[in-house]
Amino acid sequence: MKAKELEFNKNEDFNKMQLSHYRKLALKIELGGGEKSANKQHAKGKLLARERIDYLKDQDADFLEIGKFAG
């Protein structure tokens, strides 16, 4: 293999690993504070933020969350 091909493959592997990491992190963020926290809010008669959004938006509407990693 040529040096450029090796470098390309190395960069591609790195980017795939980064993408996998951020996808896992996004799933963790979507869970919110965890099951214990969710149960506590539900016991108070409250909905979680994502539950409120799902309640407000049209069922078949697309939704793009901005700022998932902020905060």
ZIZI-V422548 format. One record per pair of residues at least 12 apart in sequence whose ideal C-beta (glycine too) atoms are under 10 Angstrom apart, sorted by the first residue. I is the first residue (numbers start at 0). J is the second residue. D is the distance in whole Angstrom. If there is no record, write none. Layout:
I/J/D
I/J/D
//
This chain:
21/67/10
21/68/8
24/67/9
24/68/7
25/64/9
25/67/6
25/68/8
28/64/10
28/67/6
28/68/7
28/70/10
29/49/7
29/64/9
29/67/8
30/47/10
30/49/10
31/47/6
31/48/7
31/49/7
31/50/9
32/47/9
37/50/9
49/62/10
49/64/9
52/64/8
//
